[in-house]
Structure formats: C-alpha cells, structure tokens
Amino acid sequence: MIKVGFGPLLLTLTALAACARAVTPAGAPTGPSPTAATPSAQGSSSTVVPASPDSRCPTETPLDPGPDAKVSATAAAVAAVPQRYPPRIDTTGFQVTDAYPADPSSGFGAIAYGLCGTAVGQRTWVVELSFPKMAPSVNLSAGQLFLSRFADGWKVWFQYH
C-alpha cells in the first residue's frame, strides 16, 4: 500500500494562497507594504524578520543584484544556514543544489513576486539547499532561501523550507 502525506500539499497550497493574496493589480505600486518586515531586535545583519505574521517582505527595496549575484547570494545563504535551520534540521553535510534569480513564472522564484511584488522579485535570488541527514523526508531534506542585496550586503529575507 502506498502512503501519501498531506504535508507537502498543504505547504504548497499555503504558499499559493500567500501569493494570491499578494498579487498586485496592474499599474499599482509594488513597494513594501505598510506592515513590512523590520530588522531583528537581536541586531542580526544576515536576516530580515517579519513585523507581523502576514509581512514577509524587506522593509527597503533591494538594490540591483549586480554581476556577481550568484556567488554573493550563495555565500550569504551558506553563512545563514547555521542560524536558520538547527536544531530542527541537521545541517551536517548540507549542499547548495541551485541558485538562480527569481522568475515570476517558474520555480520557487514565483513566490518572491507573489509575496512582495515586482520590484523585490526582480532583485531576489533563490538558493536551494539539500540536507542529506534529513532524508528520506522531502520536506526536511530541502530548503529554499530568498536573498537580496541591500546597502549593508546580501540578506536572507524569506525562508520557504
């Protein structure tokens, strides 16, 4: 008998619902919402944390990623893993499996556009991670971090898994 879990389906539906709520009508401004994220009270320079459960976007519009975006976004994601995933996720031996600019029509990048609009989406990179110690769980063995470049460097502003 094949056992099907509803966890991945529920996460996907939740993400789609968040994207649907955040779709900006044509011609509307795409800047941060009035309840946008605020820097962590702990002063972490590698993350932006939400001000409320519904606000996940950066407080400021990210800068253009620049020519070395893939290398810089990947390095910032690797540096953020030890603060973001343990203790729930065993990060021993983790690997970056992909890094790419967010795209409104494919991959996890569509989430950036749905959550925060075009201005943030166009300046976001998605870094996908693999946590082999968490296999065979599909949900726990994969991670996706959303990063953008700001005046003080590259920051993770959203963690999907």
Backbone hydrogen bonds, N-H to C=O, Kabsch-Sander energy under -0.5 kcal/mol:
donor,donor_aa,acceptor,acceptor_aa,energy
4,V,2,I,-0.5
5,G,3,K,-0.5
10,L,6,F,-2.7
11,L,7,G,-2.4
12,T,8,P,-2.2
13,L,9,L,-2.6
14,T,10,L,-2.4
15,A,11,L,-2.4
16,L,12,T,-2.5
17,A,13,L,-2.3
18,A,14,T,-2.3
19,C,15,A,-2.4
20,A,16,L,-2.7
21,R,17,A,-2.3
22,A,18,A,-1.4
23,V,20,A,-0.8
28,A,25,P,-2.2
36,A,33,S,-1.7
37,A,57,C,-2.1
38,T,49,V,-1.6
43,G,40,S,-1.8
48,V,156,V,-1.3
49,V,38,T,-1.1
55,S,52,S,-1.3
56,R,54,D,-0.7
63,L,149,R,-3.3
69,A,66,G,-1.2
72,S,68,D,-2.6
73,A,69,A,-3.2
74,T,70,K,-2.1
75,A,71,V,-2.3
76,A,72,S,-2.2
77,A,73,A,-2.3
78,V,74,T,-2.6
79,A,75,A,-2.1
80,A,76,A,-1.4
81,V,77,A,-1.4
83,Q,80,A,-1.0
84,R,80,A,-1.7
85,Y,81,V,-2.2
88,R,85,Y,-0.6
89,I,85,Y,-1.4
91,T,89,I,-0.9
94,F,91,T,-2.4
95,Q,130,S,-2.1
97,T,95,Q,-0.6
97,T,128,E,-2.3
98,D,128,E,-1.3
100,Y,126,V,-2.2
102,A,124,T,-2.9
103,D,106,S,-0.5
106,S,103,D,-1.0
110,A,106,S,-0.6
110,A,107,G,-1.1
111,I,108,F,-1.9
112,A,108,F,-0.6
112,A,109,G,-0.7
113,Y,109,G,-1.2
114,G,110,A,-2.3
115,L,111,I,-2.7
116,C,112,A,-2.4
117,G,113,Y,-2.0
121,G,117,G,-2.4
122,Q,118,T,-3.0
123,R,120,V,-1.2
124,T,121,G,-1.4
125,W,147,L,-2.9
126,V,100,Y,-3.2
127,V,145,L,-2.7
128,E,98,D,-2.8
128,E,126,V,-0.5
129,L,143,G,-3.3
130,S,95,Q,-2.6
131,F,141,S,-2.8
133,K,92,T,-0.5
134,M,131,F,-2.1
135,A,132,P,-1.3
137,S,134,M,-1.4
141,S,137,S,-1.6
143,G,129,L,-1.9
145,L,127,V,-2.5
146,F,158,F,-3.0
147,L,125,W,-2.9
147,L,145,L,-0.5
148,S,155,K,-1.9
149,R,63,L,-0.5
149,R,123,R,-0.5
150,F,153,G,-2.2
153,G,150,F,-2.3
155,K,148,S,-2.6
156,V,46,S,-2.1
157,W,146,F,-2.8
157,W,155,K,-0.6
158,F,146,F,-1.2
160,Y,144,Q,-2.2
161,H,144,Q,-0.6
